Amino acid sequence: MKLAIEEHLKCSEYPRVGVVIAKSGEVLSTGYRGETRGVHAERVAIRKISDEEVQGSTVFTTLEPCVELHDEQEIKSCAQLLIDSGVQEVVIGVLDPNGTIYSQGYRKLLENNINVGFFNRRLREAVEEETFEFGDIHKVYASGKRRIPVVHSGTDIEVQFSKSDERIINIKWATLQHNHGCVDLSSSNGSVRVAAGARDFGDISDPMVFRFPSHFARMKKGMIAIVKPANTTFFVLIQLLDIFENDIIFKWAVRNDR
Ligand SMILES: [Zn+2]
C-alpha cells in the first residue's frame, strides 16, 4: 500500500493513481498514471510482467479501477483488464468520486469473484488528500468547472472566494432527476436567484437585477443561478452545464458586488 502511494506521488497529472502488483509477498511490478502517456496505471504495471506472473496476483491501486463508460470504448477498462488477467485480489485506496464510476469498479470486481480489500483508514486519508487536484472534493475556489455525483441526501459544496480570502458560500445539489433533466440548487447561507434570460456569466452585470430570491432553484441544463448571502457583497454565479444519471457538471465564478 505504501509503495502504491509512492508510485502515485510520481504522477504529474490529476487524478493521481499508483499501482503495485505483488504475489506471495514479493513485488512483481509497479506503475503510475502518466508513466506511459495516456495509459492507466493498472495497465502500465501489468504490461511490465508476463501473463503468467499476473495470474493469481494481488493488485494494490490507490484509486478504484475504471469501468467501461460506453459500449464502443476502444480500450477495455482497467476493471475488465484485471478480471481478464486472472488477478486474485485487488486492494483499493479510494473509490472514484466521479459519479459514473463511483463504486462500479468495486462492484464489477466483486461480481467477477475477485477478492476486494481497501487500504487502512490512515492510508486512505493520505491517498484522498493527494489524489485529486483539490484535496477536498467538497470545496472549490474562485472559478472553475467540476463534475460531481449528486447523492440522495444532497451533495454539499463550499465555494470559497479565493485561496487567501476565506469567505464562503455553501451550495447544495439535491434531487437529481435525470429523466426530467433537472436538479435542485440551494444554499444554507444565501438566497438563490435564477438569472432568467442570461446565457453566460458575462451577461450578468448586477445580480440584484434578478428580483425573486428563493430557497432553491430547479436547474436545467444551461441555466444560471446567483447565490448571495444577505448583507454581503460576495456572491457566486453557477451554471449547470450537463446532467447525467448520477452526476452533474457545473461551473461557477465568484464576484464582488463593489
Ligand atoms: Zn483505468
py3Dmol code that shows the C-alpha trace and the ligand (Angstrom):
import py3Dmol

protein = """\
ATOM      1  CA  MET A   1       0.000   0.000   0.000  1.00  0.00           C
ATOM      2  CA  LYS A   2       2.769   2.423   0.917  1.00  0.00           C
ATOM      3  CA  LEU A   3       4.655   1.574  -2.243  1.00  0.00           C
ATOM      4  CA  ALA A   4       1.497   2.222  -4.315  1.00  0.00           C
ATOM      5  CA  ILE A   5       1.257   5.644  -2.664  1.00  0.00           C
ATOM      6  CA  GLU A   6       4.900   6.314  -3.522  1.00  0.00           C
ATOM      7  CA  GLU A   7       4.062   5.466  -7.124  1.00  0.00           C
ATOM      8  CA  HIS A   8       1.030   7.723  -7.249  1.00  0.00           C
ATOM      9  CA  LEU A   9       3.070  10.643  -5.922  1.00  0.00           C
ATOM     10  CA  LYS A  10       5.142  10.397  -9.115  1.00  0.00           C
ATOM     11  CA  CYS A  11       2.106  11.461 -11.176  1.00  0.00           C
ATOM     12  CA  SER A  12       2.253  14.975 -12.527  1.00  0.00           C
ATOM     13  CA  GLU A  13      -1.444  14.980 -13.516  1.00  0.00           C
ATOM     14  CA  TYR A  14      -4.641  14.515 -11.590  1.00  0.00           C
ATOM     15  CA  PRO A  15      -6.159  12.226 -10.608  1.00  0.00           C
ATOM     16  CA  ARG A  16      -3.038  10.519  -9.377  1.00  0.00           C
ATOM     17  CA  VAL A  17      -3.008   6.725  -9.498  1.00  0.00           C
ATOM     18  CA  GLY A  18      -0.257   4.360  -8.352  1.00  0.00           C
ATOM     19  CA  VAL A  19      -0.241   0.577  -8.679  1.00  0.00           C
ATOM     20  CA  VAL A  20       1.796  -2.271  -7.211  1.00  0.00           C
ATOM     21  CA  ILE A  21       1.427  -5.898  -8.277  1.00  0.00           C
ATOM     22  CA  ALA A  22       2.588  -8.478  -5.766  1.00  0.00           C
ATOM     23  CA  LYS A  23       2.482 -12.220  -5.280  1.00  0.00           C
ATOM     24  CA  SER A  24       3.491 -14.268  -2.242  1.00  0.00           C
ATOM     25  CA  GLY A  25       4.781 -11.149  -0.557  1.00  0.00           C
ATOM     26  CA  GLU A  26       7.040 -10.210  -3.448  1.00  0.00           C
ATOM     27  CA  VAL A  27       6.659  -7.078  -5.564  1.00  0.00           C
ATOM     28  CA  LEU A  28       6.487  -8.016  -9.245  1.00  0.00           C
ATOM     29  CA  SER A  29       5.712  -4.683 -10.853  1.00  0.00           C
ATOM     30  CA  THR A  30       4.768  -1.070 -10.265  1.00  0.00           C
ATOM     31  CA  GLY A  31       3.164   1.646 -12.358  1.00  0.00           C
ATOM     32  CA  TYR A  32       1.681   5.110 -12.161  1.00  0.00           C
ATOM     33  CA  ARG A  33      -0.687   7.101 -14.319  1.00  0.00           C
ATOM     34  CA  GLY A  34       1.252   9.016 -16.956  1.00  0.00           C
ATOM     35  CA  GLU A  35       4.367   6.797 -16.741  1.00  0.00           C
ATOM     36  CA  THR A  36       3.391   5.807 -20.278  1.00  0.00           C
ATOM     37  CA  ARG A  37       1.478   8.658 -21.850  1.00  0.00           C
ATOM     38  CA  GLY A  38      -2.281   8.141 -21.860  1.00  0.00           C
ATOM     39  CA  VAL A  39      -2.077   4.688 -20.235  1.00  0.00           C
ATOM     40  CA  HIS A  40      -3.785   3.962 -16.919  1.00  0.00           C
ATOM     41  CA  ALA A  41      -1.580   2.823 -14.050  1.00  0.00           C
ATOM     42  CA  GLU A  42      -3.030  -0.698 -13.834  1.00  0.00           C
ATOM     43  CA  ARG A  43      -2.219  -1.328 -17.486  1.00  0.00           C
ATOM     44  CA  VAL A  44       1.261   0.211 -17.138  1.00  0.00           C
ATOM     45  CA  ALA A  45       2.090  -2.224 -14.323  1.00  0.00           C
ATOM     46  CA  ILE A  46       0.531  -5.276 -15.992  1.00  0.00           C
ATOM     47  CA  ARG A  47       2.458  -4.692 -19.244  1.00  0.00           C
ATOM     48  CA  LYS A  48       5.772  -4.932 -17.413  1.00  0.00           C
ATOM     49  CA  ILE A  49       5.323  -8.596 -16.457  1.00  0.00           C
ATOM     50  CA  SER A  50       4.216 -11.842 -18.123  1.00  0.00           C
ATOM     51  CA  ASP A  51       0.613 -13.113 -18.258  1.00  0.00           C
ATOM     52  CA  GLU A  52       1.663 -15.966 -16.006  1.00  0.00           C
ATOM     53  CA  GLU A  53       3.039 -13.653 -13.370  1.00  0.00           C
ATOM     54  CA  VAL A  54      -0.162 -11.591 -13.248  1.00  0.00           C
ATOM     55  CA  GLN A  55      -2.256 -14.746 -12.727  1.00  0.00           C
ATOM     56  CA  GLY A  56      -3.208 -15.109  -9.059  1.00  0.00           C
ATOM     57  CA  SER A  57      -1.515 -11.843  -8.043  1.00  0.00           C
ATOM     58  CA  THR A  58      -2.664  -9.079  -5.699  1.00  0.00           C
ATOM     59  CA  VAL A  59      -3.002  -5.611  -7.202  1.00  0.00           C
ATOM     60  CA  PHE A  60      -2.737  -2.564  -4.929  1.00  0.00           C
ATOM     61  CA  THR A  61      -4.181   0.530  -6.567  1.00  0.00           C
ATOM     62  CA  THR A  62      -4.601   3.933  -4.961  1.00  0.00           C
ATOM     63  CA  LEU A  63      -7.796   4.643  -6.964  1.00  0.00           C
ATOM     64  CA  GLU A  64     -10.733   2.396  -7.808  1.00  0.00           C
ATOM     65  CA  PRO A  65     -10.221   0.802 -11.250  1.00  0.00           C
ATOM     66  CA  CYS A  66     -12.266   2.347 -14.059  1.00  0.00           C
ATOM     67  CA  VAL A  67     -15.216   0.684 -15.794  1.00  0.00           C
ATOM     68  CA  GLU A  68     -16.458   0.972 -19.391  1.00  0.00           C
ATOM     69  CA  LEU A  69     -18.215   4.290 -19.818  1.00  0.00           C
ATOM     70  CA  HIS A  70     -19.818   3.459 -23.161  1.00  0.00           C
ATOM     71  CA  ASP A  71     -20.260   0.442 -25.443  1.00  0.00           C
ATOM     72  CA  GLU A  72     -17.873   1.467 -28.206  1.00  0.00           C
ATOM     73  CA  GLN A  73     -14.883   2.056 -25.930  1.00  0.00           C
ATOM     74  CA  GLU A  74     -11.753   1.029 -27.846  1.00  0.00           C
ATOM     75  CA  ILE A  75      -9.541   0.093 -24.918  1.00  0.00           C
ATOM     76  CA  LYS A  76     -11.055  -2.133 -22.278  1.00  0.00           C
ATOM     77  CA  SER A  77     -11.474  -0.734 -18.790  1.00  0.00           C
ATOM     78  CA  CYS A  78      -8.971  -1.457 -16.032  1.00  0.00           C
ATOM     79  CA  ALA A  79     -11.582  -3.417 -14.049  1.00  0.00           C
ATOM     80  CA  GLN A  80     -12.079  -5.681 -17.079  1.00  0.00           C
ATOM     81  CA  LEU A  81      -8.321  -5.937 -17.649  1.00  0.00           C
ATOM     82  CA  LEU A  82      -7.787  -7.076 -14.037  1.00  0.00           C
ATOM     83  CA  ILE A  83     -10.578  -9.650 -14.395  1.00  0.00           C
ATOM     84  CA  ASP A  84      -9.280 -10.998 -17.718  1.00  0.00           C
ATOM     85  CA  SER A  85      -5.716 -11.176 -16.387  1.00  0.00           C
ATOM     86  CA  GLY A  86      -6.684 -13.571 -13.604  1.00  0.00           C
ATOM     87  CA  VAL A  87      -5.837 -11.263 -10.740  1.00  0.00           C
ATOM     88  CA  GLN A  88      -6.870 -12.815  -7.424  1.00  0.00           C
ATOM     89  CA  GLU A  89      -7.205  -9.799  -5.187  1.00  0.00           C
ATOM     90  CA  VAL A  90      -7.468  -6.018  -5.598  1.00  0.00           C
ATOM     91  CA  VAL A  91      -6.748  -3.618  -2.734  1.00  0.00           C
ATOM     92  CA  ILE A  92      -8.166  -0.141  -3.341  1.00  0.00           C
ATOM     93  CA  GLY A  93      -7.105   3.210  -1.854  1.00  0.00           C
ATOM     94  CA  VAL A  94     -10.179   5.351  -2.571  1.00  0.00           C
ATOM     95  CA  LEU A  95     -13.371   4.944  -4.566  1.00  0.00           C
ATOM     96  CA  ASP A  96     -13.608   7.229  -7.582  1.00  0.00           C
ATOM     97  CA  PRO A  97     -15.797  10.236  -6.707  1.00  0.00           C
ATOM     98  CA  ASN A  98     -16.717  10.623 -10.375  1.00  0.00           C
ATOM     99  CA  GLY A  99     -20.408   9.661 -10.195  1.00  0.00           C
ATOM    100  CA  THR A 100     -20.366   7.467 -13.273  1.00  0.00           C
ATOM    101  CA  ILE A 101     -17.557   5.318 -11.847  1.00  0.00           C
ATOM    102  CA  TYR A 102     -18.187   5.548  -8.091  1.00  0.00           C
ATOM    103  CA  SER A 103     -18.418   2.022  -6.626  1.00  0.00           C
ATOM    104  CA  GLN A 104     -18.934   0.454 -10.036  1.00  0.00           C
ATOM    105  CA  GLY A 105     -15.337  -0.648 -10.461  1.00  0.00           C
ATOM    106  CA  TYR A 106     -15.534  -2.135  -6.975  1.00  0.00           C
ATOM    107  CA  ARG A 107     -18.818  -3.900  -7.754  1.00  0.00           C
ATOM    108  CA  LYS A 108     -17.605  -5.247 -11.080  1.00  0.00           C
ATOM    109  CA  LEU A 109     -14.569  -6.848  -9.418  1.00  0.00           C
ATOM    110  CA  LEU A 110     -16.752  -8.452  -6.735  1.00  0.00           C
ATOM    111  CA  GLU A 111     -19.208  -9.754  -9.328  1.00  0.00           C
ATOM    112  CA  ASN A 112     -16.303 -11.459 -11.048  1.00  0.00           C
ATOM    113  CA  ASN A 113     -15.168 -13.242  -7.885  1.00  0.00           C
ATOM    114  CA  ILE A 114     -12.131 -11.125  -7.210  1.00  0.00           C
ATOM    115  CA  ASN A 115     -11.366 -10.505  -3.550  1.00  0.00           C
ATOM    116  CA  VAL A 116     -11.522  -6.782  -2.865  1.00  0.00           C
ATOM    117  CA  GLY A 117      -9.985  -5.019   0.107  1.00  0.00           C
ATOM    118  CA  PHE A 118      -9.266  -1.418   0.999  1.00  0.00           C
ATOM    119  CA  PHE A 119      -6.271   0.458   2.341  1.00  0.00           C
ATOM    120  CA  ASN A 120      -6.488   1.060   6.085  1.00  0.00           C
ATOM    121  CA  ARG A 121      -8.135   4.308   7.130  1.00  0.00           C
ATOM    122  CA  ARG A 122      -4.942   6.268   7.762  1.00  0.00           C
ATOM    123  CA  LEU A 123      -3.539   5.415   4.343  1.00  0.00           C
ATOM    124  CA  ARG A 124      -6.923   6.058   2.685  1.00  0.00           C
ATOM    125  CA  GLU A 125      -6.888   9.558   4.099  1.00  0.00           C
ATOM    126  CA  ALA A 126      -3.349  10.086   2.833  1.00  0.00           C
ATOM    127  CA  VAL A 127      -4.401   8.913  -0.623  1.00  0.00           C
ATOM    128  CA  GLU A 128      -7.559  11.021  -0.646  1.00  0.00           C
ATOM    129  CA  GLU A 129      -5.629  14.209   0.094  1.00  0.00           C
ATOM    130  CA  GLU A 130      -3.219  13.619  -2.763  1.00  0.00           C
ATOM    131  CA  THR A 131      -5.327  12.012  -5.481  1.00  0.00           C
ATOM    132  CA  PHE A 132      -7.366  14.925  -6.741  1.00  0.00           C
ATOM    133  CA  GLU A 133      -6.358  18.394  -7.735  1.00  0.00           C
ATOM    134  CA  PHE A 134      -8.188  19.822  -4.750  1.00  0.00           C
ATOM    135  CA  GLY A 135      -7.659  17.650  -1.690  1.00  0.00           C
ATOM    136  CA  ASP A 136     -11.199  18.217  -0.504  1.00  0.00           C
ATOM    137  CA  ILE A 137     -13.683  17.419  -3.265  1.00  0.00           C
ATOM    138  CA  HIS A 138     -16.362  19.343  -1.376  1.00  0.00           C
ATOM    139  CA  LYS A 139     -14.501  22.604  -1.606  1.00  0.00           C
ATOM    140  CA  VAL A 140     -13.971  24.856  -4.635  1.00  0.00           C
ATOM    141  CA  TYR A 141     -12.341  28.247  -5.097  1.00  0.00           C
ATOM    142  CA  ALA A 142     -12.899  31.387  -7.181  1.00  0.00           C
ATOM    143  CA  SER A 143     -13.995  29.939 -10.506  1.00  0.00           C
ATOM    144  CA  GLY A 144     -13.904  26.664 -12.378  1.00  0.00           C
ATOM    145  CA  LYS A 145     -15.764  23.646 -13.596  1.00  0.00           C
ATOM    146  CA  ARG A 146     -16.410  20.397 -11.734  1.00  0.00           C
ATOM    147  CA  ARG A 147     -18.124  17.069 -12.257  1.00  0.00           C
ATOM    148  CA  ILE A 148     -19.646  15.741  -9.046  1.00  0.00           C
ATOM    149  CA  PRO A 149     -22.002  12.956  -8.035  1.00  0.00           C
ATOM    150  CA  VAL A 150     -25.318  14.053  -6.548  1.00  0.00           C
ATOM    151  CA  VAL A 151     -26.202  11.647  -3.756  1.00  0.00           C
ATOM    152  CA  HIS A 152     -29.667  11.092  -2.306  1.00  0.00           C
ATOM    153  CA  SER A 153     -29.190  13.304   0.722  1.00  0.00           C
ATOM    154  CA  GLY A 154     -27.709  16.023  -1.493  1.00  0.00           C
ATOM    155  CA  THR A 155     -24.119  16.978  -2.209  1.00  0.00           C
ATOM    156  CA  ASP A 156     -22.736  19.963  -0.320  1.00  0.00           C
ATOM    157  CA  ILE A 157     -20.047  22.183  -1.787  1.00  0.00           C
ATOM    158  CA  GLU A 158     -18.235  25.086  -0.176  1.00  0.00           C
ATOM    159  CA  VAL A 159     -17.363  27.885  -2.574  1.00  0.00           C
ATOM    160  CA  GLN A 160     -14.510  29.907  -1.111  1.00  0.00           C
ATOM    161  CA  PHE A 161     -13.838  33.369  -2.524  1.00  0.00           C
ATOM    162  CA  SER A 162     -10.149  32.611  -3.112  1.00  0.00           C
ATOM    163  CA  LYS A 163      -7.291  30.700  -1.529  1.00  0.00           C
ATOM    164  CA  SER A 164      -6.428  33.764   0.556  1.00  0.00           C
ATOM    165  CA  ASP A 165      -9.940  35.178   1.119  1.00  0.00           C
ATOM    166  CA  GLU A 166     -11.802  32.712   3.326  1.00  0.00           C
ATOM    167  CA  ARG A 167     -15.345  33.965   2.787  1.00  0.00           C
ATOM    168  CA  ILE A 168     -17.556  31.002   1.947  1.00  0.00           C
ATOM    169  CA  ILE A 169     -20.912  30.400   0.306  1.00  0.00           C
ATOM    170  CA  ASN A 170     -22.387  26.943   0.828  1.00  0.00           C
ATOM    171  CA  ILE A 171     -24.290  25.393  -2.012  1.00  0.00           C
ATOM    172  CA  LYS A 172     -26.112  22.101  -2.167  1.00  0.00           C
ATOM    173  CA  TRP A 173     -27.121  19.994  -5.145  1.00  0.00           C
ATOM    174  CA  ALA A 174     -30.021  17.620  -4.458  1.00  0.00           C
ATOM    175  CA  THR A 175     -32.957  15.746  -6.004  1.00  0.00           C
ATOM    176  CA  LEU A 176     -31.262  14.873  -9.262  1.00  0.00           C
ATOM    177  CA  GLN A 177     -33.963  13.858 -11.750  1.00  0.00           C
ATOM    178  CA  HIS A 178     -32.141  12.734 -14.827  1.00  0.00           C
ATOM    179  CA  ASN A 179     -35.377  11.783 -16.654  1.00  0.00           C
ATOM    180  CA  HIS A 180     -36.689  15.312 -16.171  1.00  0.00           C
ATOM    181  CA  GLY A 181     -33.316  16.902 -16.830  1.00  0.00           C
ATOM    182  CA  CYS A 182     -33.280  18.864 -13.613  1.00  0.00           C
ATOM    183  CA  VAL A 183     -31.514  19.145 -10.273  1.00  0.00           C
ATOM    184  CA  ASP A 184     -32.166  21.441  -7.307  1.00  0.00           C
ATOM    185  CA  LEU A 185     -29.682  24.053  -6.146  1.00  0.00           C
ATOM    186  CA  SER A 186     -29.966  25.562  -2.665  1.00  0.00           C
ATOM    187  CA  SER A 187     -27.755  27.288  -0.111  1.00  0.00           C
ATOM    188  CA  SER A 188     -27.646  27.256   3.667  1.00  0.00           C
ATOM    189  CA  ASN A 189     -26.196  30.769   3.929  1.00  0.00           C
ATOM    190  CA  GLY A 190     -27.558  32.550   0.888  1.00  0.00           C
ATOM    191  CA  SER A 191     -30.612  33.050  -1.261  1.00  0.00           C
ATOM    192  CA  VAL A 192     -30.835  31.708  -4.781  1.00  0.00           C
ATOM    193  CA  ARG A 193     -31.955  33.753  -7.777  1.00  0.00           C
ATOM    194  CA  VAL A 194     -32.433  32.403 -11.260  1.00  0.00           C
ATOM    195  CA  ALA A 195     -30.725  34.617 -13.808  1.00  0.00           C
ATOM    196  CA  ALA A 196     -33.562  34.206 -16.296  1.00  0.00           C
ATOM    197  CA  GLY A 197     -32.502  35.064 -19.828  1.00  0.00           C
ATOM    198  CA  ALA A 198     -28.752  35.146 -19.112  1.00  0.00           C
ATOM    199  CA  ARG A 199     -26.729  32.872 -21.392  1.00  0.00           C
ATOM    200  CA  ASP A 200     -23.363  33.184 -19.730  1.00  0.00           C
ATOM    201  CA  PHE A 201     -21.740  34.860 -16.752  1.00  0.00           C
ATOM    202  CA  GLY A 202     -20.757  37.872 -18.845  1.00  0.00           C
ATOM    203  CA  ASP A 203     -24.440  38.718 -19.304  1.00  0.00           C
ATOM    204  CA  ILE A 204     -24.795  39.402 -15.568  1.00  0.00           C
ATOM    205  CA  SER A 205     -23.501  42.787 -14.507  1.00  0.00           C
ATOM    206  CA  ASP A 206     -25.672  43.241 -11.407  1.00  0.00           C
ATOM    207  CA  PRO A 207     -27.121  40.231  -9.538  1.00  0.00           C
ATOM    208  CA  MET A 208     -29.842  42.364  -7.953  1.00  0.00           C
ATOM    209  CA  VAL A 209     -31.478  42.816 -11.360  1.00  0.00           C
ATOM    210  CA  PHE A 210     -32.942  39.356 -10.804  1.00  0.00           C
ATOM    211  CA  ARG A 211     -35.531  40.075  -8.209  1.00  0.00           C
ATOM    212  CA  PHE A 212     -37.012  36.897  -6.819  1.00  0.00           C
ATOM    213  CA  PRO A 213     -34.715  35.352  -4.223  1.00  0.00           C
ATOM    214  CA  SER A 214     -35.760  31.853  -3.227  1.00  0.00           C
ATOM    215  CA  HIS A 215     -34.646  28.941  -1.064  1.00  0.00           C
ATOM    216  CA  PHE A 216     -33.763  26.901  -4.093  1.00  0.00           C
ATOM    217  CA  ALA A 217     -33.741  26.831  -7.879  1.00  0.00           C
ATOM    218  CA  ARG A 218     -34.723  23.890 -10.041  1.00  0.00           C
ATOM    219  CA  MET A 219     -31.881  23.972 -12.534  1.00  0.00           C
ATOM    220  CA  LYS A 220     -31.989  22.716 -16.102  1.00  0.00           C
ATOM    221  CA  LYS A 221     -29.023  22.386 -18.430  1.00  0.00           C
ATOM    222  CA  GLY A 222     -27.637  25.809 -19.343  1.00  0.00           C
ATOM    223  CA  MET A 223     -29.459  27.668 -16.575  1.00  0.00           C
ATOM    224  CA  ILE A 224     -27.586  30.186 -14.455  1.00  0.00           C
ATOM    225  CA  ALA A 225     -28.311  30.947 -10.812  1.00  0.00           C
ATOM    226  CA  ILE A 226     -26.921  33.528  -8.427  1.00  0.00           C
ATOM    227  CA  VAL A 227     -26.318  32.597  -4.804  1.00  0.00           C
ATOM    228  CA  LYS A 228     -25.888  35.557  -2.487  1.00  0.00           C
ATOM    229  CA  PRO A 229     -25.863  35.760   1.293  1.00  0.00           C
ATOM    230  CA  ALA A 230     -27.774  38.684   2.814  1.00  0.00           C
ATOM    231  CA  ASN A 231     -25.696  41.738   3.731  1.00  0.00           C
ATOM    232  CA  THR A 232     -22.569  40.745   1.832  1.00  0.00           C
ATOM    233  CA  THR A 233     -21.075  41.955  -1.400  1.00  0.00           C
ATOM    234  CA  PHE A 234     -19.823  38.475  -2.223  1.00  0.00           C
ATOM    235  CA  PHE A 235     -21.918  36.262  -4.480  1.00  0.00           C
ATOM    236  CA  VAL A 236     -21.383  33.291  -6.758  1.00  0.00           C
ATOM    237  CA  LEU A 237     -22.699  32.570 -10.235  1.00  0.00           C
ATOM    238  CA  ILE A 238     -23.478  28.962 -11.003  1.00  0.00           C
ATOM    239  CA  GLN A 239     -24.329  27.399 -14.326  1.00  0.00           C
ATOM    240  CA  LEU A 240     -25.477  23.825 -14.828  1.00  0.00           C
ATOM    241  CA  LEU A 241     -23.517  22.563 -17.856  1.00  0.00           C
ATOM    242  CA  ASP A 242     -24.606  18.944 -18.057  1.00  0.00           C
ATOM    243  CA  ILE A 243     -26.659  16.409 -16.210  1.00  0.00           C
ATOM    244  CA  PHE A 244     -26.264  12.618 -16.091  1.00  0.00           C
ATOM    245  CA  GLU A 245     -27.914   9.765 -14.242  1.00  0.00           C
ATOM    246  CA  ASN A 246     -25.749  10.108 -11.130  1.00  0.00           C
ATOM    247  CA  ASP A 247     -23.766  13.265 -11.557  1.00  0.00           C
ATOM    248  CA  ILE A 248     -23.673  16.753 -12.964  1.00  0.00           C
ATOM    249  CA  ILE A 249     -21.162  19.182 -14.414  1.00  0.00           C
ATOM    250  CA  PHE A 250     -21.398  22.770 -13.276  1.00  0.00           C
ATOM    251  CA  LYS A 251     -19.250  25.837 -13.460  1.00  0.00           C
ATOM    252  CA  TRP A 252     -19.006  28.687 -11.015  1.00  0.00           C
ATOM    253  CA  ALA A 253     -17.442  32.110 -10.640  1.00  0.00           C
ATOM    254  CA  VAL A 254     -17.330  34.326  -7.565  1.00  0.00           C
ATOM    255  CA  ARG A 255     -17.989  38.052  -7.810  1.00  0.00           C
ATOM    256  CA  ASN A 256     -17.598  41.018  -5.559  1.00  0.00           C
ATOM    257  CA  ASP A 257     -20.513  43.429  -5.940  1.00  0.00           C
ATOM    258  CA  ARG A 258     -18.442  46.602  -5.491  1.00  0.00           C
TER     259      ARG A 258
END
"""
ligand_1 = """\
1
ZN
Zn -8.408 2.654 -15.848
"""
view = py3Dmol.view(width=600, height=400)
view.addModel(protein, "pdb")
view.setStyle({"model": 0}, {"cartoon": {"style": "trace"}})
view.addModel(ligand_1, "xyz")
view.setStyle({"model": 1}, {"stick": {}})
view.zoomTo()
view.show()
